[in-house]
């Protein structure tokens, strides 16, 4: 039987804790293409708390009772309001929907729980932005140790493997291992990629990231073709 480690935080919270940049400020900085993995982490927390179940590739909400957790309650409210009852639909659609908005509720919930604090940062052109910072380096170290175990031990507890799988799906592997353990980055990436391929939530997040990357590549090709066509037209006009 899988004996997953007891954690004071949820999977989604741990993903954000791992985004804390190295340094005294410990500011949470999310990489590009991270949001689908965070959304999948939120779904994982719903499943682990008994608020939802997976039926093959469909997510089904089984409770709308208040939980006292700001993130869970926001997600449950959104899912019930959207369909007028308990949500049941494709997992990937739910992950995509959450990825569009869930980061701020999770971060604010972490502030409310005392895991993070906010600080205003003023950019060079004068506009202030709100930064989220870890209160305690120990929280990052705990998550870091769990991720390191996921990358080193394919028989690690289920929650640990899930964290590693979502880290890789969220394109956080290189950000973390290049900074923390540069010598082991390649092997870690291979092992976490294997965990991602074996996990349903991580595969959904990765599929959304790949869809986004494909869309961006298509737009880039279209822009290059348009530029090439304009060059030809300009050349023809000049030679006329």
C-alpha positions in Angstrom: 0.0 0.0 0.0 1.3 3.4 -0.9 2.4 5.4 2.1 2.6 9.0 0.9 4.4 11.4 3.2 2.2 13.7 5.3 2.5 17.3 4.1 1.2 20.5 5.7 0.6 21.8 2.2 -1.3 20.7 -0.9 0.2 19.6 -4.2 -0.6 22.9 -5.9 1.0 24.9 -3.0 4.1 22.8 -3.2 4.4 23.5 -6.9 4.4 27.2 -6.1 6.8 26.9 -3.2 9.2 25.3 -5.7 8.9 28.4 -7.9 10.6 30.5 -5.2 13.7 32.0 -6.7 16.9 31.3 -4.9 18.1 34.2 -2.9 17.2 36.1 0.3 13.8 37.4 -1.0 12.5 33.9 -1.9 10.0 35.4 -4.4 7.7 33.1 -6.2 8.3 33.4 -9.9 6.4 31.0 -12.2 8.0 29.9 -15.4 6.3 30.1 -18.8 3.9 27.2 -19.5 3.5 26.5 -15.7 -0.2 27.1 -15.3 -1.6 23.8 -16.6 0.6 21.9 -14.1 -0.6 24.2 -11.3 -4.2 23.6 -12.4 -3.6 19.8 -12.4 -2.1 20.2 -8.9 -5.4 21.8 -7.8 -7.3 18.9 -9.3 -5.0 16.5 -7.4 -5.9 18.3 -4.2 -9.6 18.0 -5.0 -9.2 14.3 -5.5 -7.1 13.7 -2.4 -9.6 15.6 -0.3 -12.6 13.6 -1.6 -14.3 16.5 -3.4 -13.9 14.9 -6.8 -13.2 11.5 -8.5 -11.8 10.4 -11.8 -13.8 8.1 -14.1 -11.2 7.3 -16.7 -10.6 10.6 -18.4 -13.5 12.4 -16.9 -13.6 14.4 -13.6 -16.6 14.3 -11.5 -17.3 16.6 -8.5 -18.9 14.7 -5.7 -19.3 17.4 -3.0 -20.0 21.1 -2.9 -19.8 21.5 0.9 -17.6 24.3 2.1 -14.2 23.1 3.1 -12.7 26.1 4.8 -9.9 26.1 2.2 -10.0 29.2 0.0 -8.7 27.5 -3.1 -11.0 24.4 -2.8 -14.1 26.5 -2.2 -13.3 28.8 -5.1 -12.9 25.9 -7.5 -16.0 24.1 -6.2 -18.0 27.3 -6.5 -16.8 27.9 -10.1 -17.6 24.3 -11.1 -21.1 24.3 -9.6 -22.1 27.7 -10.9 -20.9 26.9 -14.4 -23.2 23.8 -14.8 -25.9 24.5 -12.2 -25.0 21.4 -10.2 -22.0 19.1 -9.6 -19.5 19.2 -12.5 -18.8 16.2 -14.6 -16.8 16.5 -17.7 -13.4 15.8 -19.5 -10.4 16.2 -17.2 -8.4 18.1 -19.7 -11.2 20.7 -20.1 -11.3 21.3 -16.3 -7.5 21.6 -16.2 -7.6 24.1 -19.1 -10.3 26.2 -17.4 -8.5 26.3 -14.1 -5.2 27.2 -15.7 -6.7 30.5 -16.9 -7.4 31.9 -13.4 -6.4 29.6 -10.5 -2.9 31.0 -9.7 -4.1 34.1 -7.8 -6.6 32.2 -5.6 -3.9 29.7 -4.6 -1.4 32.4 -3.9 -3.8 34.4 -1.8 -4.8 31.3 0.1 -1.2 30.7 0.9 -0.9 34.3 2.2 -4.0 33.7 4.3 -2.4 30.5 5.7 0.9 32.3 6.5 3.0 30.5 4.0 3.6 33.6 1.9 3.6 37.3 2.3 3.1 40.0 -0.3 5.4 42.9 -1.1 5.0 45.7 -3.6 7.7 46.0 -6.2 8.1 49.1 -8.3 9.4 48.7 -11.8 11.7 51.1 -13.6 8.8 52.8 -15.4 6.9 53.4 -12.1 4.2 50.7 -12.2 3.9 48.7 -8.9 3.4 45.0 -8.9 2.6 42.6 -6.1 5.2 40.0 -5.4 4.6 36.8 -3.3 7.4 35.7 -1.1 8.0 32.7 1.2 7.9 33.4 4.9 10.1 30.4 5.8 12.9 28.9 3.8 12.2 25.5 5.4 9.0 25.2 3.3 11.1 25.4 0.1 13.7 23.0 1.5 11.0 20.4 2.4 9.5 20.6 -1.1 13.0 20.5 -2.6 13.8 17.3 -0.8 10.6 15.7 -1.9 11.3 16.7 -5.6 14.9 15.4 -5.3 13.5 12.1 -4.0 11.0 11.9 -6.9 13.9 12.3 -9.4 16.0 9.7 -7.7 13.6 7.0 -6.6 10.9 5.7 -9.0 9.5 3.8 -6.1 8.9 6.9 -4.0 5.4 7.4 -2.4 2.6 8.3 -4.8 2.3 12.0 -3.7 6.1 12.4 -4.2 5.9 10.9 -7.7 2.9 13.1 -8.6 4.8 16.2 -7.5 7.7 15.3 -9.7 5.5 14.5 -12.6 3.7 17.9 -12.4 7.0 19.7 -12.0 8.1 18.3 -15.3 4.8 18.9 -17.0 5.0 22.6 -15.8 8.5 23.0 -17.4 10.0 23.6 -14.0 12.6 20.8 -14.1 15.3 22.8 -15.8 14.6 25.9 -13.7 15.0 23.9 -10.5 17.8 21.5 -11.2 20.0 23.9 -13.2 20.0 26.2 -10.2 20.0 23.7 -7.3 21.7 20.5 -8.7 23.2 21.3 -12.1 25.3 18.1 -12.3 22.2 15.8 -12.0 19.9 17.8 -14.2 19.9 15.4 -17.2 19.2 12.3 -15.3 16.6 14.0 -13.2 14.8 15.2 -16.3 14.6 11.7 -17.7 13.2 10.3 -14.6 10.6 13.0 -14.1 9.6 12.7 -17.7 8.9 9.0 -17.1 6.8 9.9 -14.0 4.9 12.5 -16.1 4.1 9.9 -18.8 2.8 7.5 -16.1 0.4 10.0 -14.5 -3.0 11.0 -15.8 -3.0 14.5 -14.4 0.5 15.3 -15.6 -0.3 14.0 -19.0 -3.3 16.3 -19.2 -1.2 19.3 -18.2 1.6 18.4 -20.7 -1.0 18.0 -23.5 -2.2 21.5 -22.9 1.4 22.9 -22.9 2.1 21.1 -26.1 -1.1 22.5 -27.6 0.0 26.0 -26.6 3.5 25.5 -28.0 2.1 24.1 -31.3 -0.2 27.2 -31.6 2.8 29.5 -31.0 4.9 27.7 -33.6 2.1 27.9 -36.2 1.8 31.7 -35.5 5.5 32.1 -35.9 5.5 30.2 -39.3 2.5 32.3 -40.4 4.4 35.5 -39.5 7.5 34.4 -41.4 5.4 33.5 -44.4 3.7 36.9 -44.3 7.1 38.7 -44.0 8.5 36.7 -47.0 5.4 37.6 -49.1 5.8 41.3 -48.3 9.5 41.1 -49.2 8.6 39.6 -52.6 5.9 42.2 -53.2 8.3 45.0 -52.3 10.9 43.6 -54.7 8.3 43.3 -57.5 7.2 46.9 -56.9 10.8 48.2 -56.9 11.4 46.4 -60.2 8.3 47.6 -61.9 
